[in-house]
Amino acid sequence: MRASLPAEKPEDQKLNSQRKAAMYFEGGYTYSNFLMNMIAIFAFVVWFWLLVVVFGDLFRRHDISGWGKALWVIVLVLFSYLAILAYLITQGRGMTERNAQQAQQTRDELRRTVGFSVADEITKLDQLKKSGLITDDEFQRLRARLV
């Protein structure tokens, strides 16, 4: 036969719920608890941001195969923090180069869309030089930068 447990009294239920609440805030909710929560939230946001950056770089890459990408994804899922650090350490320079290349492609595409031309810019620089707003040295430097 099964022995039945006596039903809890309402006072006991209230006491149990208070004990559970006290367990979460052992010693009260102090400034140090608040500070630790803020640090934990900050660490989570930074980790999530780095995870998005790493996944974005990983899937934009053309220099590794699908198997290499799959392996990195598995490692990133299983060992998140260490894998993110490992990827940043081993692939940091490549990430920088790929980001610079992507930015240059975006700038070139924007110039084609807007209608930017080097000849127009040199004409504008020539007008600025004639009006006296820029010196000869500045004109030469800016013209060399355009060409």
C-alpha positions as CSV (number, residue, x, y, z in Angstrom):
1,M,0.0,0.0,0.0
2,R,1.0,3.5,-0.7
3,A,1.2,5.9,2.2
4,S,-0.2,9.3,1.5
5,L,1.5,12.4,2.6
6,P,-0.4,14.8,4.7
7,A,-1.6,17.9,2.9
8,E,0.4,21.1,3.5
9,K,-1.2,23.8,5.4
10,P,-1.4,27.2,3.7
11,E,1.0,28.6,6.3
12,D,3.6,25.9,5.3
13,Q,3.1,26.6,1.6
14,K,3.8,30.3,2.3
15,L,6.9,29.5,4.3
16,N,8.2,27.2,1.6
17,S,7.8,29.9,-1.1
18,Q,9.5,32.5,1.2
19,R,12.4,30.1,1.7
20,K,12.8,29.6,-2.1
21,A,12.7,33.4,-2.6
22,A,15.3,33.9,0.1
23,M,17.5,31.3,-1.6
24,Y,17.7,33.5,-4.8
25,F,18.5,36.6,-2.8
26,E,20.8,35.2,-0.1
27,G,21.8,38.1,2.0
28,G,19.4,40.4,0.2
29,Y,19.7,42.1,-3.2
30,T,22.8,44.1,-2.7
31,Y,24.8,46.4,-4.9
32,S,27.3,43.6,-5.5
33,N,24.5,41.3,-6.7
34,F,23.4,44.1,-9.1
35,L,26.9,44.7,-10.3
36,M,27.4,40.9,-11.0
37,N,24.2,40.8,-12.9
38,M,25.2,43.7,-15.1
39,I,28.6,42.2,-15.8
40,A,26.9,38.9,-16.7
41,I,24.5,40.6,-19.0
42,F,27.4,42.6,-20.6
43,A,29.4,39.4,-21.1
44,F,26.4,37.7,-22.7
45,V,25.8,40.6,-25.1
46,V,29.5,40.7,-26.1
47,W,29.6,36.9,-26.6
48,F,26.5,37.0,-28.7
49,W,27.8,39.9,-30.8
50,L,31.1,38.1,-31.4
51,L,29.2,34.9,-32.3
52,V,27.3,36.9,-35.0
53,V,30.5,38.5,-36.3
54,V,32.3,35.1,-36.4
55,F,29.4,33.4,-38.2
56,G,29.1,36.3,-40.6
57,D,32.8,36.1,-41.5
58,L,32.8,32.3,-41.7
59,F,29.9,32.2,-44.2
60,R,31.3,35.0,-46.3
61,R,34.6,33.3,-46.8
62,H,35.5,31.8,-50.1
63,D,38.9,30.3,-49.2
64,I,37.6,27.3,-47.2
65,S,35.4,24.5,-48.2
66,G,31.9,23.7,-46.9
67,W,33.4,20.9,-44.7
68,G,35.7,23.4,-43.1
69,K,32.8,25.8,-42.4
70,A,30.8,22.9,-41.0
71,L,33.6,21.9,-38.7
72,W,34.0,25.5,-37.5
73,V,30.2,25.6,-36.9
74,I,30.3,22.4,-34.9
75,V,33.2,23.7,-32.8
76,L,31.5,27.0,-32.3
77,V,28.3,25.3,-31.1
78,L,30.0,22.9,-28.7
79,F,32.8,25.1,-27.3
80,S,31.3,28.6,-27.8
81,Y,33.6,30.8,-25.8
82,L,36.9,29.0,-26.5
83,A,36.0,28.5,-30.2
84,I,35.2,32.3,-30.6
85,L,38.6,33.2,-29.1
86,A,40.4,30.5,-31.2
87,Y,38.7,31.8,-34.4
88,L,39.6,35.4,-33.6
89,I,43.2,34.5,-32.8
90,T,43.7,32.3,-35.9
91,Q,41.6,34.2,-38.4
92,G,41.9,37.8,-37.1
93,R,44.1,39.0,-39.9
94,G,42.0,37.4,-42.6
95,M,38.9,38.9,-41.1
96,T,40.4,42.3,-41.3
97,E,41.4,41.8,-44.9
98,R,38.0,40.5,-45.8
99,N,36.2,43.4,-44.1
100,A,38.4,45.9,-45.9
101,Q,37.7,44.2,-49.2
102,Q,34.0,44.2,-48.5
103,A,34.1,47.9,-47.6
104,Q,36.0,48.7,-50.8
105,Q,33.5,46.8,-52.9
106,T,30.6,48.6,-51.2
107,R,32.2,52.0,-51.8
108,D,32.8,51.1,-55.5
109,E,29.2,50.0,-55.9
110,L,27.9,53.2,-54.3
111,R,30.1,55.3,-56.5
112,R,28.7,53.5,-59.6
113,T,25.1,53.9,-58.3
114,V,25.4,57.6,-57.4
115,G,27.4,58.5,-60.5
116,F,30.7,59.5,-58.9
117,S,33.5,59.9,-61.3
118,V,37.1,60.9,-60.8
119,A,36.9,63.5,-63.5
120,D,34.1,65.3,-61.7
121,E,36.0,65.3,-58.5
122,I,39.2,66.7,-60.2
123,T,37.0,69.5,-61.7
124,K,35.6,70.3,-58.3
125,L,39.2,70.4,-56.8
126,D,40.3,72.7,-59.7
127,Q,37.4,75.1,-58.9
128,L,38.4,75.1,-55.2
129,K,42.0,75.8,-56.1
130,K,41.0,78.7,-58.4
131,S,38.8,80.2,-55.7
132,G,41.7,80.0,-53.3
133,L,40.0,77.7,-50.8
134,I,42.8,75.1,-51.1
135,T,46.5,75.5,-51.8
136,D,48.5,74.0,-54.6
137,D,50.0,71.4,-52.3
138,E,46.5,70.4,-51.0
139,F,45.3,70.2,-54.6
140,Q,48.2,67.9,-55.7
141,R,47.7,65.7,-52.6
142,L,44.0,65.3,-53.1
143,R,44.4,64.8,-56.9
144,A,46.9,62.1,-56.3
145,R,44.6,60.4,-53.8
146,L,41.8,60.4,-56.4
147,V,43.9,59.0,-59.2
